Amino acid sequence: MIRVLVVDDEPIARRGLRRLLEAESDLEIVGEASSGANAIDQIESLNPDLVFLDIQMPEMSGLEVVSAVGPQAMPAVIFVTAFDRYAIEAFDLNAADYVLKPVDPERFQRALARARQRLAGGDLLEERLRAILAKVHARPERLVVRSTSRIQFVNVDEIDHVHAEDNYVRIFAAGQTYLMRETVTNLEQRLDAEQFIRIRRSTIVRIERIREIRPLLNGTFELLLNDGTRIVSSRRFREKIEGLTR
């Protein structure tokens, strides 16, 4: 039996999916969730094989659910969405499954057949989900920061600077700090290069938060930020910093 979790903030949409799923003899509906936060809890507690996941939910989108759970821990996914050309193009490019609202039974069967095939064959679901997140969230408006007790959202335009801490990054934003499971390199790729600059292997700074740049010896610089933080760059990023002063 394939254990299925249905996630959608609309009760009528969940009922429609449940009717279609109950007609399949090899599927077992193990739970329903009406929000992103609830979905994360149920994914962890129920350990489903397959999730029908609504993309456009208030407070936390389906893609943010995937980001918070982590592609490596996420079950197989069939995304459920109202028509969104950009999202669908991204999913098609990465061979991911989706169904449109209202769910067409024929399209539902095709997506389900592909999900069965992938589950049986051990398809590389993690790589596919990473590719989707990279495509759709290439320039996110906010970051999902997850801890054992809660899920927090950090607006990208409030970030002052970011520092590496082992397999995590420490985010300084609007007078608060957040610890996120992410690498500096991956985060740098997601942030806008016109707004953020990497000044050393472990540090990213928001350009508009830089108040002063002072040259030091050996091609390094001391940066003074608006919040009073002082950070010394490494020589490796000398040209990038010099580019700010031209």
C-alpha positions as a Markdown table, in Angstrom:
| # | Residue | x | y | z |
|---|---|---|---|---|
| 1 | Met | 0.0 | 0.0 | 0.0 |
| 2 | Ile | 1.1 | 3.5 | -0.8 |
| 3 | Arg | 0.5 | 5.8 | 2.2 |
| 4 | Val | -0.9 | 9.2 | 1.0 |
| 5 | Leu | -1.1 | 12.6 | 2.8 |
| 6 | Val | -3.5 | 15.2 | 1.3 |
| 7 | Val | -2.5 | 18.9 | 1.9 |
| 8 | Asp | -4.8 | 21.7 | 0.8 |
| 9 | Asp | -6.2 | 24.7 | 2.7 |
| 10 | Glu | -9.6 | 24.3 | 0.9 |
| 11 | Pro | -11.9 | 21.6 | 2.3 |
| 12 | Ile | -13.7 | 21.1 | -1.0 |
| 13 | Ala | -10.4 | 20.5 | -2.7 |
| 14 | Arg | -9.4 | 17.9 | -0.1 |
| 15 | Arg | -12.7 | 16.1 | -0.5 |
| 16 | Gly | -12.3 | 16.0 | -4.2 |
| 17 | Leu | -8.8 | 14.4 | -3.9 |
| 18 | Arg | -10.0 | 12.0 | -1.3 |
| 19 | Arg | -12.8 | 10.7 | -3.6 |
| 20 | Leu | -10.3 | 10.1 | -6.4 |
| 21 | Leu | -7.8 | 8.4 | -4.0 |
| 22 | Glu | -10.3 | 6.2 | -2.3 |
| 23 | Ala | -11.1 | 4.6 | -5.7 |
| 24 | Glu | -7.5 | 3.3 | -5.9 |
| 25 | Ser | -7.0 | -0.1 | -4.3 |
| 26 | Asp | -3.3 | 0.3 | -3.6 |
| 27 | Leu | -3.6 | 3.7 | -1.9 |
| 28 | Glu | -4.2 | 4.4 | 1.8 |
| 29 | Ile | -5.0 | 8.0 | 2.9 |
| 30 | Val | -3.2 | 8.3 | 6.2 |
| 31 | Gly | -4.0 | 12.0 | 6.9 |
| 32 | Glu | -5.1 | 15.4 | 5.7 |
| 33 | Ala | -3.5 | 18.8 | 6.4 |
| 34 | Ser | -5.0 | 22.3 | 5.9 |
| 35 | Ser | -1.9 | 24.3 | 6.3 |
| 36 | Gly | 1.8 | 24.2 | 5.5 |
| 37 | Ala | 2.8 | 24.0 | 9.2 |
| 38 | Asn | 0.3 | 21.2 | 9.8 |
| 39 | Ala | 1.7 | 19.4 | 6.7 |
| 40 | Ile | 5.2 | 19.5 | 8.0 |
| 41 | Asp | 4.1 | 18.0 | 11.4 |
| 42 | Gln | 2.2 | 15.2 | 9.6 |
| 43 | Ile | 5.0 | 14.4 | 7.2 |
| 44 | Glu | 7.2 | 13.8 | 10.2 |
| 45 | Ser | 4.8 | 11.9 | 12.3 |
| 46 | Leu | 3.0 | 9.8 | 9.6 |
| 47 | Asn | 5.9 | 9.2 | 7.3 |
| 48 | Pro | 3.7 | 9.0 | 4.1 |
| 49 | Asp | 5.1 | 7.7 | 0.8 |
| 50 | Leu | 3.3 | 10.3 | -1.3 |
| 51 | Val | 2.0 | 13.8 | -0.7 |
| 52 | Phe | -0.6 | 15.6 | -2.7 |
| 53 | Leu | 0.6 | 19.2 | -1.9 |
| 54 | Asp | -1.2 | 22.4 | -2.7 |
| 55 | Ile | 1.2 | 25.1 | -3.8 |
| 56 | Gln | -0.8 | 28.3 | -3.1 |
| 57 | Met | -1.7 | 28.2 | 0.6 |
| 58 | Pro | -1.8 | 31.3 | 2.9 |
| 59 | Glu | 1.0 | 31.8 | 5.4 |
| 60 | Met | 3.2 | 28.9 | 4.0 |
| 61 | Ser | 3.2 | 27.7 | 0.4 |
| 62 | Gly | 3.7 | 24.1 | -0.7 |
| 63 | Leu | 7.1 | 25.0 | -2.0 |
| 64 | Glu | 8.0 | 26.4 | 1.4 |
| 65 | Val | 6.9 | 23.1 | 2.9 |
| 66 | Val | 9.3 | 21.3 | 0.7 |
| 67 | Ser | 12.1 | 23.7 | 1.6 |
| 68 | Ala | 11.3 | 23.4 | 5.3 |
| 69 | Val | 11.2 | 19.6 | 5.3 |
| 70 | Gly | 14.2 | 19.4 | 3.1 |
| 71 | Pro | 14.4 | 17.7 | -0.3 |
| 72 | Gln | 16.3 | 14.8 | 1.2 |
| 73 | Ala | 13.5 | 14.0 | 3.7 |
| 74 | Met | 10.5 | 14.9 | 1.5 |
| 75 | Pro | 8.3 | 12.0 | 0.3 |
| 76 | Ala | 7.3 | 11.8 | -3.3 |
| 77 | Val | 5.1 | 14.8 | -4.3 |
| 78 | Ile | 2.3 | 15.5 | -6.7 |
| 79 | Phe | 1.8 | 19.3 | -6.6 |
| 80 | Val | -1.8 | 20.7 | -6.8 |
| 81 | Thr | -2.2 | 24.2 | -8.2 |
| 82 | Ala | -4.4 | 26.6 | -9.9 |
| 83 | Phe | -3.0 | 27.6 | -13.2 |
| 84 | Asp | 0.4 | 29.2 | -12.8 |
| 85 | Arg | 2.3 | 29.2 | -16.0 |
| 86 | Tyr | 5.7 | 29.9 | -14.4 |
| 87 | Ala | 5.4 | 27.2 | -11.8 |
| 88 | Ile | 4.1 | 24.6 | -14.4 |
| 89 | Glu | 7.0 | 25.4 | -16.8 |
| 90 | Ala | 9.4 | 24.8 | -13.9 |
| 91 | Phe | 7.8 | 21.5 | -13.0 |
| 92 | Asp | 7.8 | 20.3 | -16.6 |
| 93 | Leu | 11.4 | 21.2 | -17.0 |
| 94 | Asn | 12.2 | 19.0 | -14.1 |
| 95 | Ala | 9.8 | 16.2 | -14.9 |
| 96 | Ala | 7.8 | 16.7 | -11.7 |
| 97 | Asp | 4.2 | 15.8 | -11.4 |
| 98 | Tyr | 1.3 | 18.3 | -10.9 |
| 99 | Val | -2.4 | 18.4 | -11.3 |
| 100 | Leu | -4.5 | 21.5 | -11.9 |
| 101 | Lys | -7.5 | 22.7 | -10.0 |
| 102 | Pro | -10.2 | 21.5 | -10.5 |
| 103 | Val | -8.5 | 18.2 | -10.7 |
| 104 | Asp | -9.2 | 16.3 | -13.9 |
| 105 | Pro | -9.5 | 12.5 | -13.3 |
| 106 | Glu | -7.5 | 11.7 | -16.5 |
| 107 | Arg | -4.6 | 14.0 | -15.5 |
| 108 | Phe | -4.8 | 12.7 | -11.9 |
| 109 | Gln | -4.4 | 9.1 | -13.2 |
| 110 | Arg | -1.3 | 10.1 | -15.3 |
| 111 | Ala | 0.3 | 11.8 | -12.4 |
| 112 | Leu | -0.5 | 8.9 | -10.1 |
| 113 | Ala | 0.9 | 6.4 | -12.5 |
| 114 | Arg | 4.2 | 8.3 | -12.7 |
| 115 | Ala | 4.3 | 8.5 | -8.9 |
| 116 | Arg | 3.8 | 4.7 | -8.6 |
| 117 | Gln | 6.6 | 4.2 | -11.1 |
| 118 | Arg | 9.0 | 6.4 | -9.3 |
| 119 | Leu | 8.2 | 4.9 | -5.9 |
| 120 | Ala | 8.7 | 1.4 | -7.3 |
| 121 | Gly | 11.9 | 2.3 | -9.1 |
| 122 | Gly | 13.6 | 4.4 | -6.4 |
| 123 | Asp | 13.7 | 7.5 | -8.7 |
| 124 | Leu | 16.0 | 10.3 | -7.6 |
| 125 | Leu | 13.2 | 12.4 | -6.0 |
| 126 | Glu | 15.6 | 14.5 | -3.9 |
| 127 | Glu | 17.5 | 15.8 | -7.0 |
| 128 | Arg | 14.2 | 16.6 | -8.7 |
| 129 | Leu | 12.9 | 18.6 | -5.7 |
| 130 | Arg | 16.2 | 20.5 | -5.4 |
| 131 | Ala | 15.9 | 21.4 | -9.1 |
| 132 | Ile | 12.4 | 22.6 | -8.6 |
| 133 | Leu | 13.3 | 24.8 | -5.6 |
| 134 | Ala | 16.3 | 26.2 | -7.5 |
| 135 | Lys | 14.1 | 27.1 | -10.4 |
| 136 | Val | 11.1 | 28.5 | -8.6 |
| 137 | His | 12.8 | 30.0 | -5.6 |
| 138 | Ala | 15.9 | 31.3 | -7.4 |
| 139 | Arg | 15.2 | 34.7 | -5.9 |
| 140 | Pro | 13.0 | 34.1 | -2.8 |
| 141 | Glu | 11.2 | 37.0 | -1.1 |
| 142 | Arg | 11.6 | 35.2 | 2.3 |
| 143 | Leu | 13.5 | 32.3 | 3.8 |
| 144 | Val | 12.0 | 29.5 | 5.8 |
| 145 | Val | 13.8 | 28.9 | 9.1 |
| 146 | Arg | 12.8 | 25.7 | 10.8 |
| 147 | Ser | 13.7 | 24.6 | 14.4 |
| 148 | Thr | 12.3 | 21.8 | 16.6 |
| 149 | Ser | 9.7 | 24.1 | 18.1 |
| 150 | Arg | 8.6 | 26.4 | 15.3 |
| 151 | Ile | 8.8 | 27.6 | 11.8 |
| 152 | Gln | 9.9 | 31.2 | 11.1 |
| 153 | Phe | 9.9 | 33.4 | 8.0 |
| 154 | Val | 12.7 | 35.9 | 7.3 |
| 155 | Asn | 12.1 | 38.6 | 4.7 |
| 156 | Val | 15.0 | 38.8 | 2.4 |
| 157 | Asp | 14.9 | 42.6 | 2.3 |
| 158 | Glu | 15.4 | 42.7 | 6.1 |
| 159 | Ile | 18.6 | 40.7 | 6.1 |
| 160 | Asp | 21.7 | 42.6 | 7.1 |
| 161 | His | 24.4 | 39.9 | 7.0 |
| 162 | Val | 24.9 | 36.1 | 7.1 |
| 163 | His | 27.6 | 34.0 | 8.7 |
| 164 | Ala | 28.4 | 30.3 | 8.4 |
| 165 | Glu | 28.2 | 28.1 | 11.5 |
| 166 | Asp | 29.3 | 24.5 | 10.6 |
| 167 | Asn | 26.4 | 23.2 | 8.5 |
| 168 | Tyr | 24.2 | 26.1 | 9.3 |
| 169 | Val | 24.1 | 29.9 | 8.6 |
| 170 | Arg | 23.4 | 32.5 | 11.2 |
| 171 | Ile | 21.1 | 35.2 | 9.7 |
| 172 | Phe | 21.1 | 38.7 | 11.1 |
| 173 | Ala | 17.9 | 40.5 | 10.1 |
| 174 | Ala | 16.0 | 43.5 | 11.6 |
| 175 | Gly | 17.7 | 43.2 | 14.9 |
| 176 | Gln | 17.0 | 39.4 | 15.2 |
| 177 | Thr | 19.1 | 36.4 | 14.6 |
| 178 | Tyr | 18.1 | 33.1 | 13.0 |
| 179 | Leu | 19.9 | 29.8 | 12.6 |
| 180 | Met | 19.1 | 28.1 | 9.3 |
| 181 | Arg | 20.3 | 24.7 | 8.1 |
| 182 | Glu | 21.9 | 25.8 | 4.8 |
| 183 | Thr | 25.4 | 26.5 | 3.5 |
| 184 | Val | 26.7 | 29.9 | 2.7 |
| 185 | Thr | 27.4 | 28.8 | -0.9 |
| 186 | Asn | 23.8 | 27.6 | -1.5 |
| 187 | Leu | 22.3 | 30.7 | 0.1 |
| 188 | Glu | 24.6 | 33.0 | -2.0 |
| 189 | Gln | 23.2 | 31.4 | -5.2 |
| 190 | Arg | 19.6 | 32.1 | -4.0 |
| 191 | Leu | 20.2 | 35.7 | -3.1 |
| 192 | Asp | 20.3 | 38.6 | -5.6 |
| 193 | Ala | 23.9 | 39.4 | -6.5 |
| 194 | Glu | 22.9 | 43.0 | -7.0 |
| 195 | Gln | 21.8 | 43.3 | -3.4 |
| 196 | Phe | 24.2 | 40.9 | -1.6 |
| 197 | Ile | 28.0 | 40.5 | -1.7 |
| 198 | Arg | 30.1 | 37.7 | -0.3 |
| 199 | Ile | 33.1 | 39.2 | 1.4 |
| 200 | Arg | 34.7 | 36.0 | 2.8 |
| 201 | Arg | 34.1 | 32.3 | 2.6 |
| 202 | Ser | 31.9 | 32.4 | 5.7 |
| 203 | Thr | 30.1 | 35.8 | 5.3 |
| 204 | Ile | 27.5 | 37.5 | 3.0 |
| 205 | Val | 26.6 | 41.1 | 3.5 |
| 206 | Arg | 23.7 | 43.2 | 2.2 |
| 207 | Ile | 25.3 | 45.9 | 0.1 |
| 208 | Glu | 22.9 | 48.7 | 1.1 |
| 209 | Arg | 23.7 | 48.0 | 4.8 |
| 210 | Ile | 27.4 | 48.9 | 4.3 |
| 211 | Arg | 28.1 | 52.3 | 5.9 |
| 212 | Glu | 31.9 | 52.4 | 5.4 |
| 213 | Ile | 34.7 | 50.5 | 3.7 |
| 214 | Arg | 38.3 | 50.9 | 5.1 |
| 215 | Pro | 41.3 | 49.4 | 3.2 |
| 216 | Leu | 43.6 | 47.3 | 5.4 |
| 217 | Leu | 46.9 | 45.6 | 4.6 |
| 218 | Asn | 47.3 | 42.7 | 2.1 |
| 219 | Gly | 44.2 | 43.5 | 0.0 |
| 220 | Thr | 41.7 | 43.1 | 2.8 |
| 221 | Phe | 39.0 | 45.6 | 3.9 |
| 222 | Glu | 37.1 | 46.4 | 7.1 |
| 223 | Leu | 33.4 | 46.9 | 6.5 |
| 224 | Leu | 31.3 | 48.9 | 8.9 |
| 225 | Leu | 27.6 | 48.1 | 8.7 |
| 226 | Asn | 24.7 | 50.3 | 9.7 |
| 227 | Asp | 24.0 | 48.2 | 12.8 |
| 228 | Gly | 27.6 | 48.8 | 14.0 |
| 229 | Thr | 29.0 | 45.4 | 13.0 |
| 230 | Arg | 32.6 | 45.4 | 11.8 |
| 231 | Ile | 33.7 | 42.6 | 9.5 |
| 232 | Val | 37.1 | 42.1 | 7.9 |
| 233 | Ser | 37.0 | 40.7 | 4.3 |
| 234 | Ser | 39.4 | 38.1 | 2.9 |
| 235 | Arg | 41.8 | 38.7 | 0.0 |
| 236 | Arg | 39.9 | 36.2 | -2.1 |
| 237 | Phe | 37.0 | 38.7 | -2.5 |
| 238 | Arg | 39.1 | 41.8 | -3.0 |
| 239 | Glu | 37.9 | 42.5 | -6.5 |
| 240 | Lys | 34.3 | 42.3 | -5.6 |
| 241 | Ile | 34.7 | 44.8 | -2.8 |
| 242 | Glu | 36.8 | 47.2 | -4.9 |
| 243 | Gly | 34.0 | 47.0 | -7.4 |
| 244 | Leu | 31.7 | 48.7 | -4.9 |
| 245 | Thr | 34.0 | 51.7 | -4.6 |
| 246 | Arg | 34.2 | 52.5 | -8.3 |
